[in-house]
Amino acid sequence: MSETLYRKYRPRTFSEVVGQEHVVRTLAGALSTGRVGHAYLLTGPRGTGKTTLARIFAKVLNCKKVKNGEPCNQCDSCLAANQGNFLDLIEIDAASNRGIEEIRNLKDSAQVASMAGGYKIFIIDEVHMLTKDAFNALLKILEEPPAHVVFMLATTEPHKILPTVLSRVQRFDFKRLTPVQILQKLKYISRAENIEIEEEALKAISSSADGALRDAEVSLAKVRAIAGTGKISTELVIESLGLIPANYHPEFFGYLVSGDRVSSLNFIQRMHDSGVDLENFTKDFLEYSRKVLMAKINPAVLTALGEELPETQLAGVLAHQIDGKKFIRLLQLFTAARNEMKSSPIAQLPLELAALEFIE
């Protein structure tokens, strides 16, 4: 069985990590100065590299041949960590091991010295899933940790962690990756794997990942499996992943701005009849409209955020036909429409009403 793309191309050194330079810089600095803390909290959206960075940090701590702050990936400790069988690196999924007994077992394990005489590292993923009793047990370990132990806690929901635990860890907030950052990594993987794919197809995957590189890598693997040895087209990506074609958003935007009721309603009905998920379309349309608004205010803002605006020329022309207040009204109407779709007996009705109200 072949290795999945996201596992095969998971970063093994700090320099390979994409988009979290602020975290890498701080962790690498702590390692170079020897000021290693006993507990860290890595927070942020899924698929942004929290567990990956925790593993790299653990490798450097126990690497026998650290060079320029990076693990050598050649010594016994590094090789064992890369293969997932390093005994001094213990990973716990708190989503399925959330009780007090599991934390008590962790505490007992923490008291035992490292097998290799270095650090023993505990990575607790989805730590917010621990029960209150389990959190209290973990708190006792964090208050008086053995000198040879480092805890790396990872979560997507830091607000669910007890304040007493938060006060005893160094917190790092991970950012969503930009579509441009994800696109560059996908291009690298495509070249390495000899995947023939259109650039627009890669852009579609990058934009649909919502800042999660891992999701994008999984999507690339999926479309490769569907395409086989053939070239992967943008159409195949859109169909396979259930994405909305990029030209839909500027087309609908144009009907709204020009006050074309008939075309607006026909467009919505056409989408519904073709099986497009209208709630998903509205979400993407709001994101598209937000980008048009940002481009209208200051095009440099989009570039600074690493985002792109599909159909730039069309959007640029249309943006001049709508003032700021009306633009805000558009965003408000379609945000409300998306919320109403969840309970509407007729799927397309909230979208139709929002279009008509905006044009009126």
Phi and psi in degrees as a GROMACS rama.xvg file:
@    title "Ramachandran Plot"
@    xaxis  label "Phi"
@    yaxis  label "Psi"
@TYPE xy
-72.7386  150.357  SER-2
-73.5783  139.295  GLU-3
-66.1781  153.538  THR-4
-61.0917  -42.2571  LEU-5
-69.3498  -26.5118  TYR-6
-78.9269  -41.59  ARG-7
-63.5685  -37.755  LYS-8
-107.031  21.7461  TYR-9
-67.0137  130.834  ARG-10
-55.5297  140.497  PRO-11
-115.851  -4.41911  ARG-12
-136.654  162.761  THR-13
-60.0819  -38.0457  PHE-14
-67.1343  -19.6172  SER-15
-86.8393  -12.1195  GLU-16
-70.2832  133.824  VAL-17
-100.799  127.606  VAL-18
79.0607  5.15945  GLY-19
-123.793  46.104  GLN-20
-58.9714  -35.382  GLU-21
-65.576  -35.3575  HIS-22
-75.2752  -45.1037  VAL-23
-57.6978  -45.2908  VAL-24
-60.5898  -42.2705  ARG-25
-71.5982  -44.5695  THR-26
-65.9954  -42.2256  LEU-27
-63.9991  -37.0399  ALA-28
-64.6147  -39.9727  GLY-29
-63.3979  -39.0767  ALA-30
-69.0208  -40.5233  LEU-31
-69.5525  -30.1293  SER-32
-93.0867  -7.86942  THR-33
78.7833  9.4489  GLY-34
-95.2271  65.5442  ARG-35
-85.0651  127.662  VAL-36
-77.6564  169.626  GLY-37
-93.733  -13.2242  HIS-38
-153.489  132.586  ALA-39
-127.301  146.808  TYR-40
-120.184  119.55  LEU-41
-106.299  116.253  LEU-42
-122.202  154.694  THR-43
149.184  175.048  GLY-44
-61.1137  161.173  PRO-45
-64.6428  151.988  ARG-46
70.1151  21.2366  GLY-47
-107.089  3.56947  THR-48
106.874  15.5889  GLY-49
-63.5826  -53.7835  LYS-50
-66.9184  -37.1194  THR-51
-59.8299  -47.2745  THR-52
-65.9624  -35.7836  LEU-53
-62.1542  -39.2307  ALA-54
-69.033  -40.2848  ARG-55
-64.4592  -42.8826  ILE-56
-58.8908  -43.6276  PHE-57
-63.5753  -38.0849  ALA-58
-65.1694  -43.5957  LYS-59
-63.1946  -37.6647  VAL-60
-59.1181  -33.5627  LEU-61
-112.309  3.31652  ASN-62
-69.3183  138.629  CYS-63
-85.8061  -16.9293  LYS-64
-134.034  53.7251  LYS-65
-62.0278  131.532  VAL-66
-131.869  122.084  LYS-67
54.5538  36.9747  ASN-68
76.9648  7.84934  GLY-69
-112.312  148.414  GLU-70
-69.1524  147.903  PRO-71
-77.4024  -23.869  CYS-72
58.2537  24.7866  ASN-73
-129.499  -27.3531  GLN-74
-72.9974  169.543  CYS-75
-59.0003  -41.2331  ASP-76
-64.2071  -46.7784  SER-77
-63.896  -44.3141  CYS-78
-63.2868  -40.9972  LEU-79
-65.0827  -40.331  ALA-80
-65.0257  -41.8884  ALA-81
-63.8937  -32.0894  ASN-82
-88.3322  -4.17268  GLN-83
79.4524  19.9083  GLY-84
-130.034  32.2586  ASN-85
-81.8824  117.795  PHE-86
-67.7517  -22.9012  LEU-87
-92.7252  6.91655  ASP-88
-116.945  104.924  LEU-89
-108.999  120.153  ILE-90
-108.153  132.332  GLU-91
-125.914  130.023  ILE-92
-94.9504  106.778  ASP-93
-69.4024  -14.4508  ALA-94
-67.2652  -31.1299  ALA-95
-114.304  -7.5403  SER-96
-129.745  71.3027  ASN-97
-108.656  1.19877  ARG-98
-90.5985  171.964  GLY-99
-67.0603  -30.1501  ILE-100
-63.9545  -40.9058  GLU-101
-63.1744  -38.712  GLU-102
-72.3126  -34.6748  ILE-103
-63.6643  -40.0043  ARG-104
-63.9413  -37.9876  ASN-105
-62.9505  -42.1858  LEU-106
-61.9868  -41.4236  LYS-107
-64.0022  -40.9548  ASP-108
-66.3035  -35.9402  SER-109
-65.5962  -27.696  ALA-110
-73.4029  -19.5313  GLN-111
-85.3518  135.527  VAL-112
-64.3217  157.796  ALA-113
-60.9892  140.995  SER-114
-61.6206  -38.3038  MET-115
-96.3911  3.36818  ALA-116
83.0928  8.51442  GLY-117
-106.465  -133.894  GLY-118
-94.5108  148.248  TYR-119
-108.177  123.13  LYS-120
-113.516  130.998  ILE-121
-111.702  118.775  PHE-122
-103.794  116.572  ILE-123
-110.398  105.599  ILE-124
-85.6055  149.693  ASP-125
50.5112  47.1202  GLU-126
-60.9789  -22.9941  VAL-127
-65.6775  -12.811  HIS-128
-81.9444  -7.89952  MET-129
-62.9182  147.008  LEU-130
-71.763  166.452  THR-131
-61.2076  -41.7334  LYS-132
-64.2623  -39.3572  ASP-133
-65.5594  -39.2737  ALA-134
-62.0211  -42.3317  PHE-135
-64.368  -36.8549  ASN-136
-67.6045  -39.7253  ALA-137
-65.0345  -37.2463  LEU-138
-59.0942  -39.4761  LEU-139
-63.7621  -35.6862  LYS-140
-71.1365  -39.2578  ILE-141
-67.9074  -28.7921  LEU-142
-70.927  -36.6866  GLU-143
-133.992  67.949  GLU-144
-77.4212  144.184  PRO-145
-61.509  150.461  PRO-146
-63.8401  -25.1186  ALA-147
-93.171  8.15343  HIS-148
-114.477  138.347  VAL-149
-129.073  131.759  VAL-150
-104.466  131.741  PHE-151
-119.017  105.025  MET-152
-98.1262  135.513  LEU-153
-127.256  140.528  ALA-154
-157.417  153.728  THR-155
-99.0219  -7.52585  THR-156
-135.046  73.9446  GLU-157
-63.6779  -23.4488  PRO-158
-67.1897  -13.5103  HIS-159
-92.0374  0.488913  LYS-160
-91.9046  139.017  ILE-161
-58.1562  136.698  LEU-162
-56.0424  -33.6069  PRO-163
-65.5251  -31.477  THR-164
-75.0959  -42.9451  VAL-165
-58.7445  -33.0723  LEU-166
-72.8408  -10.7587  SER-167
-112.09  11.6195  ARG-168
-128.204  157.622  VAL-169
-91.6388  122.429  GLN-170
-99.3854  137.543  ARG-171
-129.048  126.693  PHE-172
-100.738  121.513  ASP-173
-87.3701  144.534  PHE-174
-97.0539  152.967  LYS-175
-64.8723  140.891  ARG-176
-77.413  149.375  LEU-177
-79.6909  157.168  THR-178
-55.7164  -34.5809  PRO-179
-66.2782  -42.5251  VAL-180
-63.4174  -42.4504  GLN-181
-65.7301  -41.428  ILE-182
-59.0919  -42.8921  LEU-183
-62.3741  -39.5448  GLN-184
-68.8799  -39.7322  LYS-185
-65.308  -37.0494  LEU-186
-63.0939  -42.1237  LYS-187
-61.7992  -46.4128  TYR-188
-63.8093  -41.9152  ILE-189
-61.0543  -41.8577  SER-190
-66.0185  -44.4369  ARG-191
-64.7039  -33.0067  ALA-192
-97.1205  2.96299  GLU-193
55.8645  41.6525  ASN-194
-89.3711  121.09  ILE-195
-90.4992  111.222  GLU-196
-145.739  140.522  ILE-197
-66.4809  145.367  GLU-198
-63.3902  -37.0455  GLU-199
-63.3822  -31.0024  GLU-200
-67.5909  -41.6468  ALA-201
-64.739  -38.1336  LEU-202
-64.1772  -38.4155  LYS-203
-64.0974  -41.5235  ALA-204
-65.1354  -44.477  ILE-205
-61.2926  -42.848  SER-206
-70.156  -32.6478  SER-207
-79.0345  -11.2623  SER-208
-77.5078  -10.4377  ALA-209
54.3634  42.2959  ASP-210
82.709  1.34253  GLY-211
-103.482  105.957  ALA-212
-60.2473  -40.1906  LEU-213
-59.9661  -41.2806  ARG-214
-61.927  -39.8228  ASP-215
-64.8885  -40.8385  ALA-216
-66.6927  -37.0139  GLU-217
-65.6151  -41.3316  VAL-218
-63.7299  -40.5596  SER-219
-62.6657  -41.8557  LEU-220
-63.0307  -37.6013  ALA-221
-65.4612  -47.3288  LYS-222
-70.8814  -29.247  VAL-223
-64.9805  -41.2549  ARG-224
-63.6613  -36.8613  ALA-225
-72.0621  -41.2246  ILE-226
-74.9979  -24.9608  ALA-227
69.5716  -128.137  GLY-228
-92.6754  -2.96399  THR-229
-79.5983  168.695  GLY-230
-72.8882  139.209  LYS-231
-90.7295  117.569  ILE-232
-93.4919  164.382  SER-233
-62.5742  -38.9278  THR-234
-60.934  -41.6018  GLU-235
-64.1512  -42.0016  LEU-236
-62.1144  -46.5622  VAL-237
-61.459  -43.3565  ILE-238
-70.4209  -43.557  GLU-239
-67.634  -37.7283  SER-240
-98.0218  -0.469182  LEU-241
66.9741  36.4266  GLY-242
-87.8261  164.284  LEU-243
-94.4455  125.98  ILE-244
-53.858  137.474  PRO-245
-60.433  -29.4132  ALA-246
-75.4617  -12.8102  ASN-247
-63.7116  -39.6072  TYR-248
-67.7327  -50.8326  HIS-249
-65.6393  -30.1602  PRO-250
-64.1459  -49.6364  GLU-251
-65.1458  -41.6231  PHE-252
-57.2402  -41.4459  PHE-253
-63.8113  -42.1969  GLY-254
-62.0709  -40.5311  TYR-255
-66.021  -48.9835  LEU-256
-65.4878  -35.1496  VAL-257
-83.6101  -2.27372  SER-258
73.1835  27.9615  GLY-259
-89.3689  91.7856  ASP-260
-61.9178  -48.7865  ARG-261
-59.3725  -49.4412  VAL-262
-64.8296  -36.8092  SER-263
-61.7729  -48.5422  SER-264
-68.9104  -39.433  LEU-265
-62.3869  -38.1787  ASN-266
-63.4425  -45.9674  PHE-267
-61.9252  -43.5824  ILE-268
-65.1081  -37.9001  GLN-269
-64.5006  -41.3902  ARG-270
-63.1172  -46.3206  MET-271
-59.9955  -44.3131  HIS-272
-66.4573  -29.6771  ASP-273
-85.9598  0.145133  SER-274
89.2875  11.2006  GLY-275
-67.1754  135.984  VAL-276
-71.8051  106.766  ASP-277
-67.0534  -33.5816  LEU-278
-65.7996  -41.4746  GLU-279
-66.7907  -40.0987  ASN-280
-60.374  -45.079  PHE-281
-63.6467  -39.1467  THR-282
-59.6857  -48.3821  LYS-283
-67.849  -34.0705  ASP-284
-65.934  -39.3069  PHE-285
-63.2288  -40.7222  LEU-286
-64.7452  -42.001  GLU-287
-61.6378  -46.8225  TYR-288
-62.6102  -37.8317  SER-289
-60.6018  -41.7755  ARG-290
-66.6298  -38.3452  LYS-291
-62.352  -42.691  VAL-292
-62.3679  -44.273  LEU-293
-63.6757  -39.7533  MET-294
-66.1529  -33.7805  ALA-295
-68.4125  -40.7126  LYS-296
-72.1282  -50.7833  ILE-297
-161.652  104.538  ASN-298
-57.4239  -26.4061  PRO-299
-67.3735  -23.2414  ALA-300
-63.1387  -44.6594  VAL-301
-61.2831  -43.8139  LEU-302
-62.3057  -41.9379  THR-303
-62.8886  -32.9791  ALA-304
-84.8149  -1.47163  LEU-305
71.5315  27.7789  GLY-306
-109.932  159.151  GLU-307
-124.128  155.459  GLU-308
-112.244  110.503  LEU-309
-60.8017  149.698  PRO-310
50.1677  53.2761  GLU-311
-55.8832  -43.2356  THR-312
-63.7306  -44.7244  GLN-313
-63.3798  -46.3967  LEU-314
-62.2395  -38.7054  ALA-315
-63.7481  -39.3491  GLY-316
-67.3226  -45.675  VAL-317
-68.8496  -31.8951  LEU-318
-60.3642  -28.1694  ALA-319
-76.9894  -10.489  HIS-320
-94.6151  7.03226  GLN-321
-140.044  127.579  ILE-322
-82.5465  171.713  ASP-323
-58.528  -44.7916  GLY-324
-63.7893  -40.7049  LYS-325
-68.8536  -33.6313  LYS-326
-64.4997  -44.3691  PHE-327
-62.2968  -38.8931  ILE-328
-61.5621  -39.3612  ARG-329
-60.0154  -47.9299  LEU-330
-62.6229  -40.5299  LEU-331
-65.3954  -44.5067  GLN-332
-62.9887  -44.8824  LEU-333
-79.8109  -22.8963  PHE-334
-66.9309  -44.7247  THR-335
-64.0174  -39.5707  ALA-336
-61.2937  -41.7823  ALA-337
-63.8066  -40.2082  ARG-338
-65.3321  -37.3823  ASN-339
-73.4858  -21.8622  GLU-340
-61.4549  -28.8323  MET-341
-62.7285  -28.7871  LYS-342
-117.86  2.66783  SER-343
-75.4033  132.766  SER-344
-69.7848  -20.4134  PRO-345
-120.429  114.396  ILE-346
-54.7029  -43.5079  ALA-347
-86.5383  -8.21282  GLN-348
-59.9948  -48.9651  LEU-349
-59.0585  -36.0512  PRO-350
-69.0987  -40.711  LEU-351
-63.4131  -44.308  GLU-352
-65.2871  -38.2778  LEU-353
-64.4423  -40.5055  ALA-354
-64.2462  -45.9034  ALA-355
-65.6816  -42.1143  LEU-356
-64.3921  -39.5975  GLU-357
-65.1557  -44.2757  PHE-358
-66.978  -38.5687  ILE-359
